[in-house]
Structures are given as structure tokens and as C-alpha cells.
Amino acid sequence: MATVIAKPEPISPDVAGAQGENGPRRRFAWPRGSRLGRLIITLNVLALTILVVGALVLNELRSGLVNARIDSLTTQGELIAKIIDQSATVGEPEPALDPYTASAILQLLFIPRSQRARLFDAHGKVLADSFVVADRVDWKVLPPARKPGQKDDARKTPREEAKAERARKALADEIAQAMKGRTIAGARVSEDGERVVSVSIPIQHVRAVLGVLTLEAGDVDEIIAAERRALLPFIVVAMTAILISSVLLHRLIAVPVLRLARAADLVRLQGARAISLPDLSRRNDELGDLSRSLEEMTHSLSERMDAIERFAADVAHEIKNPLTSIRSAVETLDLVSDPAARARLLAILQNDVNRLDRLVTDISNASRLDAELSREHPKTLDLHRLLSEVVGLYDSQLRPGEAPGSVRVKLTVAEGVSPALILGRETPIGQVFRNLIDNARSFSPADGEVRIGLSRVRGRLVATVEDDGPGMPPDNLETIFERFYTSRPKGRAFGGNSGLGLSIARQIVEAHGGQIHAENRKDADGAVMGARFVVELPDVRE
């Protein structure tokens, strides 16, 4: 497994504050910066608004038409009622309507075919009906004239008869209210089951109510049908808006997402490293962001796969060297009879086995680094406290004798630095400074000193690790951070280091948004006095 660490994105204080111990707290957020979200909401609201506006407009139109018809019938009925009062009133001091005269007047007046006029006496009895053909000679009332398609009363079903009875009762109630001297107007259902606009006007002689004139307009259904026909354009416009929005959503969202899914499936099925995505990066919306993110992700994955291959090749090469040495020593051991030579060969074997064991251990630790960084969430750390604990660990292991065991570790913190807060993972950050200190102690002379410094420079925390060793060749200041690079001082056993410590340190520091570099310490004359490693990490307070 390769030691390739993806650099995490910086976490803003707002985002960090919204995260709890168990992960981020989810909150509803209006799609303020979402172009597609605004488009979806706008198109759907537009279609709904068209229907609502159309319904409101037609409702107002319907109310206006009904009111206009009521006003027209009221004006017409008041005129007819006055004529009947003046011409058909007989008897004093108790006036009453003359049925023949009133009926004749009603027959002589022009009543449109869409209207029905009925005259009732003071007792609610029908005196005249514009739908009834009357014999003027002997005043015999013939059956009402039926409209085309109208059923005979004898052929009505019980349900239709019940409706007709309810309609007659409603008419009787309307006449009874009009008998009180008030004009009654409104919409109701007639005996034929049709919706009508009805106006009942009392015929008054002075204060006495002699009868009631009822005018009905049976074209309400035609008005409603006209309203429905008027609603059709709104429905067509709304359906067109919904259709257009559906097509736009399909073309702008569904089709690009489907293309992205097919491109991803192609990578999975063909085993390719790079993904050929549709060109959506120029779109300034969520799909453009998704396309760019997928491109960056596949590029990162491709780099990681290349790094895995390079790491595997480096591991194979590094393991092959001690194995070759072991094989050569084993083959030579049977040919050597001198005890001293055999002892040297056995020492070589022991050294190579230890070197191989150390190499495998370091490779295993490096391989787990990715998982450790992804599993542990960053949190606020005090770098001063962490360095004090690391230095205290080395102080407890200090022993006189040869390096590195006799090398002391000293921590110096600049004034005003504490608390030195960073956002990171405690275990990996501690490993960085342990690797740097171990490397510095390995180059330091016996009873020497490794100095750790902590300061703040331009809003960043800077930690330094200095030794009094021979320093580094100027050409190797970057090479030392490569995997498996080793350059040991004279007198140290060959193979004592795997060459992964500095490489791991750089990867961890860069994963936390920091930088690390190496330089030589020099005196006033330019002579090298030792090596210095500089680690820069972002300060949380800045």
C-alpha cells in the first residue's frame, strides 16, 4: 500500500463550529447559491402562478357576469312589476291583481327565449307563465311547452323527481321572502335541473303586496361553459410552461448526469485510470462543479495509482538488497572454514536480517499512514504542549555513552507564542517531530544536543530542529525527503535506517497545510555547524 496522502481542504471557522463530536450537524439551507435549485423552483412556481392567476381572473369574470345578469333582470322586472301594478290592479279598498289582465300584459311583453317570467298572486298561485301557452278566449291553461330534448314529468326518474321537488321548494321559499316586500336575487337550480339566475320582485300597491314577479335567466350553464373555454388558454400556457420546464430540467440535469454516470461506468468496466468526462466544466452551476470535482478526483486517483506503483517498485528494490546480501552470505558460509571469517559472515547475516526487519516495519507503518489520517478528524492542538511531551519522552530515555542515546533534546519557545494552536491530528504531528529528532540525534556527536525552537512568523507557527552534526550537501537538501534515501555518518552501522522517516514527515506536514524544508547552519565564516529542519504550520488564531 502506498504512502500517498491527500491534502485536506482548509476548514473554515464557520464549518468547524458547525461540527460536533459525532460529525457535522445537518441544517436546512435555502439554495441561495444554487443556480439549478433556483431554476427548478422558479419554473414550478411559474406554472402554478399561471393557473392561480387564471382561476382568480375567471372567478372575478364569473361573478361579474352573474351580477350583471341580476342587475339586468332586476331592472327589467321592476319595469314589468310597475306596469302590472298600474294596469292590472282592481278592487278598492282591498286591491288585488286581475289574473286575465296581468297574464295579457305578461304575454304582450317581449320575454327573451333564454328567460322565463312567472307571476304569482298574494297566495303564491301561478297567474301567468311565459313558458305556458294560454287560450285568450276562455282562459284555459294548456300544458307547458317543453324545450327540445326535455323529458316529460311522467318519464322522470325518482331521483330527478326529488331534485325537481327540491327546486320547487327553493322557488317557494324565494317567493315567500319576496312577499315580505323585498327583492330576492341569486342563483339556484330550476325544476328542470338547470342552473338559473333568478330575481323575484314584489308587486306592491301602496304598501300592500299583490303578488310576485319572478324572472329567471337559464343561460348560467352557457356562462360557465364560456368561462371554461376562457380557462383553456391559461391551462395551455401552464401546461406549456410545465412541459418546457420538464424538457429544460431533462436536458440541463438528467442528460448531463447520465453522461457522467456512463463515463464513470466506462472507467469501471475498462479499468482505465483516466476518465473521459463530457465538457461541462464551463457551466457555472452544480453540474459544472461536479464535473470539475470528478476531473480533479480522477486526476488525484491517477496520481495515487502512479505513486503506488513507484512505491511498490521502491519497496521491491529496497527489500531485494538485503535479500541479495543474505543469499550471498549463506552461499559463502559453506565454503568458509576459518572461524573468524564465518563469524563475520554470521554478523553480516544478522545485520541484514535486522535491516530487513526494520525496513518491513517502517514500510508497514508508512502504509497505514493514509488510513490513520483519514480515520482521525482534525482538531485544535497546542503545539507547545505537544513538543513538551515529545521532549520529555527523550529526556526519560537519556543515557551516557555513544550517540544517539547520550544526545540531549532541548526545547526553546519564543516569548508570546503560547498557546500555539494548530488544526491537525495529534499522533501524526507527533510522529513528524519524533522522526526529525531521531534523524538529528543520529547525526549528533556523543553527549551532544538537539535544539527544538518554536516561534510565530507572519501568522504561521514555525518549529525548528537543529543539530551539531556534519550538515548536508547543498545538492541533497531536497533529495533527503525522497523515499528510501539514506546517508549515514561514518561509524554508524549500515542499514540502521530505512530512509522513510523524512519522507513521511513531509507528507504529514503537507497534509496539514504546512511546509517543511532543510538547511545548513553556518557560522560567520560560512562554515557548516550542523543541520536545521524548519516546519511551518498554519496558526488557528490567524
C-alpha positions in Angstrom: 0.0 0.0 0.0 1.4 3.4 -1.0 2.1 6.2 1.4 0.2 8.9 -0.6 -1.6 11.4 1.5 -4.3 13.7 0.0 -4.0 17.3 1.3 -7.2 18.2 3.1 -9.1 21.3 2.3 -8.8 24.1 4.9 -11.7 24.1 7.3 -13.2 27.5 7.9 -14.2 28.5 11.5 -17.9 28.5 10.5 -17.7 24.9 9.3 -15.6 23.8 12.2 -18.1 25.4 14.6 -21.0 23.5 12.9 -19.2 20.2 13.5 -19.8 18.2 16.7 -18.0 15.2 18.2 -20.2 12.8 16.2 -19.7 14.6 12.9 -21.3 17.7 11.2 -24.7 18.8 12.3 -27.1 19.0 9.3 -29.1 22.2 8.9 -31.6 23.1 6.3 -30.2 25.8 3.9 -32.1 27.6 1.2 -30.3 27.1 -2.2 -29.0 30.7 -2.2 -26.1 29.9 -4.4 -27.7 27.1 -6.3 -28.5 28.0 -9.9 -30.2 24.7 -10.7 -32.2 24.9 -7.4 -33.4 28.4 -8.3 -34.3 27.3 -11.8 -36.4 24.3 -10.6 -38.2 26.4 -8.1 -38.9 29.3 -10.5 -40.2 27.1 -13.3 -42.6 25.2 -11.0 -43.8 28.3 -9.2 -44.3 30.0 -12.6 -46.6 27.2 -13.8 -48.6 27.2 -10.6 -48.9 31.0 -10.7 -50.4 30.9 -14.2 -53.1 28.6 -13.0 -53.8 30.6 -9.9 -54.0 33.9 -11.8 -56.2 32.3 -14.4 -58.6 30.9 -11.8 -58.7 34.3 -10.0 -59.4 36.2 -13.2 -62.1 33.8 -14.3 -63.7 33.7 -10.8 -63.9 37.5 -11.0 -65.3 37.3 -14.5 -68.0 34.8 -13.5 -69.0 36.9 -10.5 -69.2 40.0 -12.8 -71.3 38.2 -15.3 -73.8 36.8 -12.8 -74.1 40.2 -11.1 -74.6 41.9 -14.4 -77.4 39.5 -15.2 -79.0 40.0 -11.8 -78.9 43.8 -12.4 -80.4 43.4 -15.9 -83.2 41.1 -14.6 -83.9 43.4 -11.7 -84.3 46.5 -13.9 -86.5 44.6 -16.4 -88.6 43.1 -13.5 -89.1 46.4 -11.8 -90.5 47.9 -15.0 -92.8 44.9 -15.6 -94.0 45.0 -12.0 -94.8 48.7 -12.2 -96.8 48.2 -15.4 -98.8 45.3 -13.9 -99.4 47.3 -10.8 -100.7 50.2 -12.8 -102.8 48.2 -15.3 -103.9 45.0 -13.5 -104.8 46.2 -10.0 -108.5 46.1 -9.3 -110.7 46.5 -6.2 -110.8 49.1 -3.5 -110.2 49.4 -0.6 -108.7 45.8 -0.8 -106.8 45.8 -4.1 -105.9 42.6 -6.0 -104.4 41.6 -9.3 -106.7 40.8 -12.2 -105.4 37.5 -13.5 -106.6 38.0 -17.1 -105.2 41.5 -17.4 -101.9 40.6 -15.7 -101.5 37.5 -17.9 -102.3 39.5 -21.0 -99.7 42.1 -20.1 -97.1 39.4 -19.5 -97.9 37.8 -22.8 -97.7 41.1 -24.6 -94.3 42.0 -23.2 -91.3 40.7 -25.1 -89.6 38.0 -23.0 -86.3 36.5 -24.5 -86.2 32.8 -25.1 -83.4 32.4 -22.6 -85.6 33.9 -19.8 -88.7 32.8 -18.0 -91.2 35.1 -16.4 -93.8 33.9 -13.9 -96.4 35.9 -12.0 -97.7 34.7 -8.6 -100.7 36.2 -6.7 -100.6 37.0 -3.0 -101.2 33.4 -2.1 -98.4 32.0 -4.2 -100.6 30.7 -7.0 -99.3 31.0 -10.6 -101.2 33.6 -12.6 -99.0 33.6 -15.7 -96.0 31.8 -17.0 -94.1 32.8 -20.2 -93.4 29.1 -20.8 -97.2 28.3 -20.9 -99.4 28.7 -23.9 -102.7 30.4 -22.8 -106.0 30.4 -24.6 -107.1 34.0 -24.6 -110.7 33.2 -25.4 -111.8 31.0 -22.4 -108.7 31.3 -20.3 -107.9 27.7 -20.3 -104.3 27.0 -19.4 -102.6 24.4 -21.6 -99.7 22.2 -20.6 -96.3 23.9 -20.5 -94.4 24.0 -23.8 -91.4 21.6 -23.5 -88.0 22.5 -24.8 -86.3 20.2 -27.3 -85.0 17.1 -25.5 -86.8 18.0 -22.3 -88.3 14.9 -20.5 -92.0 14.7 -19.6 -92.7 14.8 -15.9 -94.3 11.3 -16.2 -91.0 9.9 -17.5 -88.8 11.4 -14.8 -86.9 9.0 -12.5 -87.4 9.1 -8.8 -84.0 10.9 -8.4 -85.0 13.5 -11.0 -88.3 14.0 -9.3 -86.6 14.5 -5.9 -84.4 17.2 -7.5 -87.4 18.9 -9.0 -89.2 18.8 -5.7 -86.2 20.5 -4.0 -86.1 23.1 -6.8 -89.9 23.8 -6.3 -89.3 24.2 -2.6 -86.5 26.6 -3.2 -88.7 28.7 -5.5 -91.5 28.7 -2.9 -89.1 30.0 -0.3 -87.9 32.7 -2.6 -91.5 33.8 -3.3 -92.3 33.7 0.4 -89.4 36.1 1.1 -90.4 38.4 -1.8 -94.0 38.5 -0.3 -92.4 40.4 2.6 -91.8 43.3 0.2 -88.1 42.6 -0.6 -86.5 41.9 -3.9 -84.7 38.5 -3.8 -82.0 37.7 -6.3 -79.5 34.9 -6.7 -78.6 31.7 -8.5 -80.4 28.4 -7.9 -81.4 25.2 -9.7 -84.7 25.2 -11.6 -87.3 22.3 -11.8 -85.6 21.1 -15.0 -82.3 20.7 -13.2 -80.7 23.8 -14.9 -78.7 26.5 -13.0 -80.6 29.8 -13.4 -80.2 33.3 -12.2 -83.4 34.3 -10.5 -84.9 37.6 -9.4 -88.2 37.8 -7.5 -89.8 41.3 -7.3 -92.8 42.1 -5.2 -95.7 43.8 -6.9 -96.8 46.5 -4.4 -99.8 48.8 -4.5 -99.0 51.4 -2.0 -98.0 49.1 0.9 -99.9 46.0 0.0 -98.1 43.2 -1.8 -100.4 42.0 -4.5 -98.1 39.4 -6.0 -94.6 38.4 -7.0 -93.0 38.6 -10.4 -90.1 36.1 -10.9 -87.7 36.4 -13.8 -85.2 33.5 -14.5 -82.3 33.5 -16.9 -81.4 30.0 -17.9 -78.1 30.8 -19.6 -75.9 30.3 -16.5 -74.6 27.0 -17.8 -73.7 28.8 -21.0 -71.8 31.3 -18.9 -70.0 28.6 -17.1 -69.1 26.9 -20.4 -67.8 30.2 -21.7 -65.7 30.5 -18.5 -64.3 27.1 -19.0 -63.5 27.9 -22.6 -61.8 31.1 -21.4 -59.8 29.0 -18.9 -58.4 26.8 -21.7 -55.7 29.4 -22.7 -54.4 29.5 -19.1 -54.3 25.7 -19.0 -52.5 25.6 -22.3 -50.0 28.2 -21.2 -49.5 26.4 -17.8 -49.0 23.0 -19.4 -46.6 24.6 -22.0 -44.6 26.1 -19.1 -44.5 22.8 -17.3 -43.5 20.9 -20.5 -40.8 23.4 -21.2 -39.5 23.3 -17.6 -39.5 19.5 -17.8 -37.6 19.5 -21.0 -35.1 22.0 -19.6 -34.6 20.0 -16.4 -34.2 16.9 -18.5 -31.6 18.5 -20.8 -29.8 20.5 -18.1 -29.8 17.9 -15.3 -30.8 14.4 -16.3 -28.8 14.1 -19.6 -25.5 15.5 -18.2 -25.8 13.3 -15.1 -26.5 10.3 -17.2 -23.4 11.2 -19.4 -21.3 11.5 -16.2 -22.6 8.1 -15.0 -21.8 6.4 -18.3 -18.3 7.9 -18.3 -17.7 6.6 -14.7 -19.1 3.1 -15.7 -16.6 3.1 -18.7 -13.7 3.6 -16.3 -15.0 0.8 -14.0 -15.6 -1.7 -16.9 -12.5 -0.9 -18.9 -10.2 -0.5 -15.9 -8.9 2.8 -17.2 -7.1 5.3 -15.0 -8.3 8.5 -16.6 -12.0 9.3 -17.1 -13.2 11.0 -20.3 -15.9 13.3 -19.0 -18.3 15.4 -21.0 -17.3 19.0 -21.3 -19.3 20.5 -18.5 -16.6 22.5 -16.8 -17.7 25.7 -18.4 -21.1 25.5 -16.8 -21.4 27.8 -13.8 -23.7 25.7 -11.7 -23.7 22.5 -9.6 -23.1 20.2 -12.6 -20.1 22.2 -13.6 -18.8 21.9 -10.1 -19.5 18.2 -10.1 -17.7 17.8 -13.5 -14.7 19.7 -12.2 -14.6 17.8 -9.0 -14.7 14.5 -10.8 -11.9 15.5 -13.1 -9.8 16.6 -10.1 -10.7 13.4 -8.3 -9.7 11.1 -11.2 -6.5 13.1 -11.6 -5.8 12.6 -7.9 -6.6 8.9 -8.2 -4.4 8.6 -11.2 -1.5 10.2 -9.4 -2.1 8.0 -6.4 -2.0 4.9 -8.6 1.2 6.0 -10.1 2.6 6.7 -6.7 1.5 3.2 -5.6 3.4 1.7 -8.5 6.5 3.7 -7.7 6.3 2.9 -4.1 5.9 -0.8 -4.9 9.0 -0.7 -7.2 11.0 1.2 -4.5 9.9 -1.4 -1.8 10.9 -4.3 -4.1 14.3 -2.7 -4.8 15.0 -1.9 -1.1 14.0 -5.4 0.0 16.0 -7.0 -2.7 19.3 -5.5 -1.5 19.3 -7.2 2.0 17.9 -10.4 0.5 20.8 -10.5 -2.1 23.3 -9.9 0.7 21.8 -12.7 2.8 21.8 -15.0 -0.2 25.4 -14.3 -0.9 26.4 -14.7 2.7 24.5 -18.0 3.0 26.2 -19.4 -0.2 29.6 -18.3 1.0 29.2 -19.7 4.6 29.5 -23.3 3.5 32.8 -22.6 1.7 34.5 -20.8 4.6 36.2 -22.9 7.3 38.0 -20.1 9.1 36.1 -19.4 12.4 36.8 -15.7 12.2 35.5 -15.4 8.6 32.4 -17.4 9.5 31.8 -15.1 12.4 32.0 -12.1 10.1 29.5 -13.7 7.7 27.1 -14.5 10.5 27.4 -10.9 11.7 26.5 -9.8 8.2 23.6 -12.1 8.1 22.4 -10.8 11.5 22.8 -7.2 10.3 20.9 -7.9 7.1 18.1 -9.6 8.9 17.8 -6.7 11.3 17.9 -4.3 8.4 15.2 -6.3 6.6 13.0 -6.4 9.7 13.4 -2.7 10.3 12.6 -2.0 6.6 9.4 -4.1 6.7 8.3 -2.4 9.9 8.8 1.1 8.5 7.1 0.1 5.3 4.1 -1.2 7.3 3.9 2.0 9.3 4.1 4.1 6.2 1.3 2.0 4.6 -1.0 2.6 7.5 -0.4 6.4 7.4 -3.2 7.0 4.8 -5.8 5.2 6.9 -4.7 6.9 10.1 -5.0 10.4 8.6 -8.4 9.7 7.1 -9.8 8.0 10.2 -8.8 10.7 12.7 -10.6 14.0 12.3 -8.5 17.2 12.7 -8.9 19.1 16.0 -7.3 22.0 17.7 -3.9 21.2 19.2 -1.5 23.1 21.3 1.9 22.6 19.5 3.8 23.9 22.6 2.3 21.2 24.8 2.8 18.5 22.1 6.5 19.4 21.7 7.0 19.5 25.5 5.6 15.9 25.8 7.9 14.7 22.9 11.0 16.3 24.5 10.1 14.8 27.9 10.0 11.4 26.3 13.6 11.7 25.1 14.7 13.1 28.4 13.4 10.0 30.2 15.5 7.8 27.8 18.7 9.7 28.0 21.8 7.6 28.9 25.5 8.4 28.9 27.7 6.8 26.2 27.6 6.9 22.5 25.2 8.8 20.3 22.3 8.8 19.8 21.5 7.7 23.4 23.6 10.3 25.0 22.3 13.2 22.9 20.1 15.7 24.9 17.0 17.3 23.5 16.1 20.9 24.5 13.0 23.0 23.8 13.0 26.8 23.5 9.8 28.7 23.0 9.8 32.4 21.8 8.0 34.9 24.0 4.3 35.4 23.3 3.9 32.2 21.2 2.0 30.2 23.8 -0.7 29.0 23.2 0.4 27.8 19.8 -2.8 26.4 18.4 -3.0 24.4 15.1 -5.7 22.3 13.5 -4.4 18.8 13.0 -4.1 15.2 14.2 -2.0 14.7 17.3 -0.5 11.3 16.5 0.9 12.1 13.0 2.1 15.6 14.1 4.0 13.9 17.0 5.4 11.4 14.6 6.8 14.3 12.4 8.9 15.7 15.3 10.0 12.3 16.6 11.3 11.5 13.1 13.1 14.8 12.9 14.6 14.4 16.4 15.7 10.8 15.7 17.3 11.9 12.5 19.1 14.9 14.3 20.3 12.7 17.1 21.7 10.1 14.7 24.0 12.8 13.2 24.9 14.4 16.5 28.1 13.7 18.4 28.1 11.8 21.7 26.8 13.9 24.6 25.7 16.5 22.1 22.4 18.4 22.0 19.4 18.7 19.7 17.6 22.0 20.0 13.9 22.5 19.3 12.6 26.0 18.7 9.0 27.3 18.4 8.1 30.8 17.2 5.4 32.7 15.2 6.4 34.3 11.9 3.9 36.1 9.7 0.9 34.4 11.1 2.3 30.9 11.0 3.8 28.7 13.7 7.5 27.8 12.9 9.2 24.9 14.6 12.9 24.2 14.1 15.0 21.1 14.8 18.8 21.8 14.9 21.8 19.5 15.5 25.6 19.9 15.7 26.3 17.2 13.0 28.2 17.5 9.8 25.3 19.1 7.9 24.1 18.2 4.5 25.5 18.5 0.9 23.8 21.5 -0.7 22.7 19.3 -3.6 20.8 16.9 -1.2 18.7 19.4 0.7 15.6 18.2 -1.3 16.8 14.6 -2.0 16.8 13.7 1.7 13.0 13.9 1.6 12.8 11.1 -1.1 11.7 7.7 0.0 14.5 5.2 1.0 17.2 7.9 0.8 19.9 7.3 3.4 23.2 8.9 4.1 24.7 7.9 7.5 27.7 9.4 9.2 30.9 7.3 9.5 30.9 4.8 12.3 27.2 4.1 12.2 26.1 0.7 11.2 25.0 0.4 7.6 21.2 -0.3 7.3 20.4 1.3 10.6 17.7 3.5 8.9 15.1 2.7 6.3 15.1 6.2 4.6 11.4 6.7 5.1 11.3 9.0 8.2 11.8 12.3 6.4 9.6 11.3 3.5 6.8 10.5 6.0 7.4 13.8 7.9 7.0 15.9 4.7 3.8 14.1 3.7 2.2 14.6 7.1 3.2 18.3 7.2 1.8 19.0 3.7 -1.4 17.1 4.5 -1.9 19.6 7.3 -1.4 22.6 5.0 2.2 23.3 6.1 5.7 23.2 4.7 9.0 21.6 5.7 12.5 22.2 4.4 16.1 21.5 5.4 19.1 23.9 5.5 22.6 24.0 6.9 23.6 26.0 10.0 26.6 28.2 9.3 28.9 30.4 11.3 30.1 33.9 10.4 32.8 32.5 8.2 30.4 30.3 6.3 31.5 27.0 7.8 28.8 24.4 8.3 27.9 24.0 12.0 25.1 21.4 11.6 21.7 20.9 10.0 18.4 22.6 10.6 14.9 21.4 9.7 12.1 24.0 9.6 8.4 23.1 9.9 5.7 25.7 9.2 2.1 25.1 10.2 -1.0 27.4 9.9 -2.0 29.2 13.1 -5.6 28.7 14.0 -5.9 32.2 15.5 -4.9 33.9 12.3 
